[in-house]
Amino acid sequence: MGLDILPFIFNCPQNALSPPGTWLKMTANRYTTVESAANIDGLTFIFLHGIGAHKEQWEVVIAEMFNLQQDKPPHLRMREAWALDRPNHGDAAVLNSEELLRNRRQGSPASEWAEAVGAFLRSTRLKGHRIVQVAHSAAPTRYIDLSSVSIAGIIVVAPAMLAPETYYRYIEPIALGLSAPAHTEHGLIETADGSGKPSASPDTDSQFGAIDQISKICRLIPFHVVWGIKDHLIPQLSRGSISDRSQGRIAASETPTELAGVVSRLCDGISVVRDLRGQARL
């Protein structure tokens, strides 16, 4: 199946960290096939990466999902997929390098990326779409004003939603070295000596308090948590506090191909649901 990939650059909303008339950029890829683009009843997936990664990390998952969904009813297939770069990661970090150095030496906070994602979800480009948001690790789900957008479902993959004491005890000592394997083709900036460095500026934002957001969202729309089968980063005590089965379905995967299968299966339950604004969705 031929996958069409179309790159986009969007202006982020005006932010107090930038002078008036100055905006950060958010880079994005739109993924479709000839068949999917004509399926207006299908689902539109928004993929958000975690800290230290980039939008292209989702391409294997997206391609496999298109393959897996060919025989499903039209309303359960993927209409299109969008993968978005955080403004201080990936291609966006290159475009925003001067602005980041000038006004955000400590990085672009997750709340700022959430403003950009929220604006994109509310844009005319996605008007009438049935949106499923897939967020990995510390993607800014909890910062997005979900009450103002139409979301048919949310899937979080290995969410970095922890109490502060848990993070500092278990996660911080090993977190800094985890992003290096993710930067191969797309996540590097060439340096003066010809080598490369990750295209992500420092990030001091945390995800503390996000667990409260889950309990609110799961009462309104389908909400799912996916863990890695052999993921030893998030301790079991934190998984337990996040993964209350009364608050959403829980699944597990290991490889990108397995993750594609899990996400596809979880979305089979999205038929007629109500979004966060109380509107009926197919």
N, C-alpha and C positions, 0 to 999 in steps of 0.2 A: 504494500500500500504506500503510495507516494505521499510524503508529508511535506506540506508547504509551510515554510517558516518565513514570517515577515517581521522585520525589526521595526520598532517604534521608539521615539523619544518624546516624552511628555514633560511639560513644565509642572513642577510641584507647586502647591499653593504657596502664596506669599507667607513667609515665616518671620517672626520677630528677630531671629538671628541674622537675617540678611537685610541689607539696606533696601528701601522701597524701590521697586522696579527690578529687583534682582531675585532670581529663582534658582533653586537647584533643579537638576534634571533627573527624571526616572526613566531608565531604559527598560524595554520590554520586548519580548518575542511573542508573536501570535502564531499558533499552530492549528492548521486545518488540513482537511483533505477535500478533494472535489465533492465527495459524497456528504461529508459532514457539514460543509458550508451551506448546503441547501436544506439542511434539517433544522428548521427554526423551532421545532419542538424539543430539541436535544438540550443537554446540560452544558453550560459554560463553566470551565474550571479555571480558577485563579490560583496559581502556585506561588508560594512565598518561601524563600530560602531562609536558612538560619545564619547566625553570625559567622563570618569568615568564609561564606560560600558565595554562590552566584546563580543566576537564573538558569544557566545551561545544565546545572546538575539534574534538572527535571526531565531532560530530553528523552532519556531511555524509558522512564516511567510513562511519559506522554505517548511515545511511539507504541509502546506495548499496550497501553489502554485503548488506543484506536484499533489495534488488531483484535483485542479481546471482545470489543463491543459490537463487532460487525453484525452478529446474529441477534442482537437484543432488540426489543421494541424501540422505535424511534425516540420516544421520550426518555429512554434510559441511556441512549448513546451520547457520546461527546459531540457537541456542536462545534466547539472550538476550545482551545486552551490558551491561557496567557501565563507566561512566567515573567515575574517582575524583579528587577534589581533594586536593592536598597541603594539610596543615593551615595553612600560611601563604600559600595561594593561593586565588583565586576566592571562592566563597561561604564556604568554610571560614575564610578569613582574616578575614572579617567576624565570624563566630561566635566566633573565637578571639582577637579583637583585644586584649582585656584581658589574657588569659593570655600572649599573645606579648609584649606590652609589659612585663609584670611579670617574666617569667622567661626570655624568649628574645629579647632585644633584637637579637641578631645573627642571628635567624632560626631556624626549626626545621630541624635537620639532616636530610639524606636518610635517615640510618639510622633516625631516629624515624618518618618516613613509612613506611619499609620494615617496621617493627614493626606498624604499623596495617594495611598491605596484607597482610602475612603472616597476621595474626589474622583478617582478612576471608576470605582464601583457605581458612583452616582452619575457618571457621565452619560451623554446621549449614546455613546458607542455601545453601552451595555443595556440600554433601555429595553425592557421586555424580555431580557435574558433570564433564564433560571440558573442562578449562580451557585456553585459549590466551591468553597474556599478550602484549599489544602495548604497547611502551614507546617513547616519543619522547625523543630527546636525552638529558638528564641524569636521566631517571626512574630510580628507585633499584633497578633490577633486581639489581645486584651485592650489595646489602645484604640482600636477602630470603633467609631460610633456606629455600631451595627443597627441601632434603632432607625437610622436614616437611610438604610439600603435594603434591597430585597435579596435575601440569602435563603436558598433552599436547603443548605446543609453545610456543616463544617467538619473537617477532618484534621486533627492535629497529629503529627508524626513525631514521636519522641519529644514531647513538649518540655521546654525548659521552664516549668512553672513550679517554683520551689519556695519554701519558706527560707528566709535569710540564713538561719542557723544551719539548715541542711546544705545550702549552697556552699557556704564558707567552709564547712567541715568536709564535704565529700567531693564537690565539683571543682572549685576554684584551683586546687593544686594541680589538676591535670587538664583543665579546659584550654589553657593557652596553646598547648601543642597539638590540639585536635584538628585545627583548620588546615595545617600544612598539606596533608594528602589530597585535599579537595582542589588544590590549585595546580592544574596541569596545562590545559590549553587555553581556558577562558579566564582564569582568575589571577593572572599575573600582569605586572607592569614591568617593562624593560628598564633596567637601571643604567647608569652611566658606564659601568664596567661590563655591560652586556649580559649580566645575569638578570634574574627576575625576583620580584618581591610580590607578596599578595596584594591585590588591589582592594584592600579594605583598610580604612583608617581606624584608629582606636575607638572602642565602644565602651562607654561606662554605664549604659542603661541596663537595668535589671528587669527581670520578669516577676519580681516578688508581688504577691497579691493577685496573680492571675487566676488562682483557683476559685476565688469568689465569682469571677466572670463566668466560669463554666456552669456553676449552679443556676445562674440566671438564664443563660443561653439554652441549656438543654431542655428547659421546660417549654420552649417555643419552637425549636427546629431540631431536626436530626443532628446529633453531635456524637462524633466517634473519636476514639483515641487508638493510635497504632504504635506499638512498641517493637523494637528490634528483639528478635528471639535471644540473641547473645549480647544484648546491649548491657554493659556493666557500668555505664556512666551514671545513669539515673538510679539511685539506690531503691531497693524494694519498698522501703518505708515511704519514699516520695511517690512511687508509682501507686501505692495503695491510697494515698491521700488524694491523688488526682483521679484515679480510675475507679470511681464508685460506680458499680454497674447500674445503679438506679439512675445515674446521671448520663448514661450513654453507653453504646456498645463498644466493646474492647476487642481489638484484633492484634495479631502479631505478624511480622514479616522479617526477612533478613536481607534479601537482594533487591535491587530495583525492580526486577521482573516480578518477584513475589509481591512487592509493594503495589505494583500496578494491578495485580490480581485482587489484592485486598481492597484497594480503593474502589475498583469496579464493582466488587460484590457488595460493599457497604452502600454504594449508591443505588443498588437495586431496590432498596426500600424507599427511595424518594419518588413518590408518585404525586398524589394530591396532598400537599402540606400547606401550612400557613407560615408565611415569612415573618420576620421580626416586626413588621408593621401591621400584621394581622390580615394581610391580603392573601387570598387563596391563590395557590400556584399549581400548575399542572403537575 
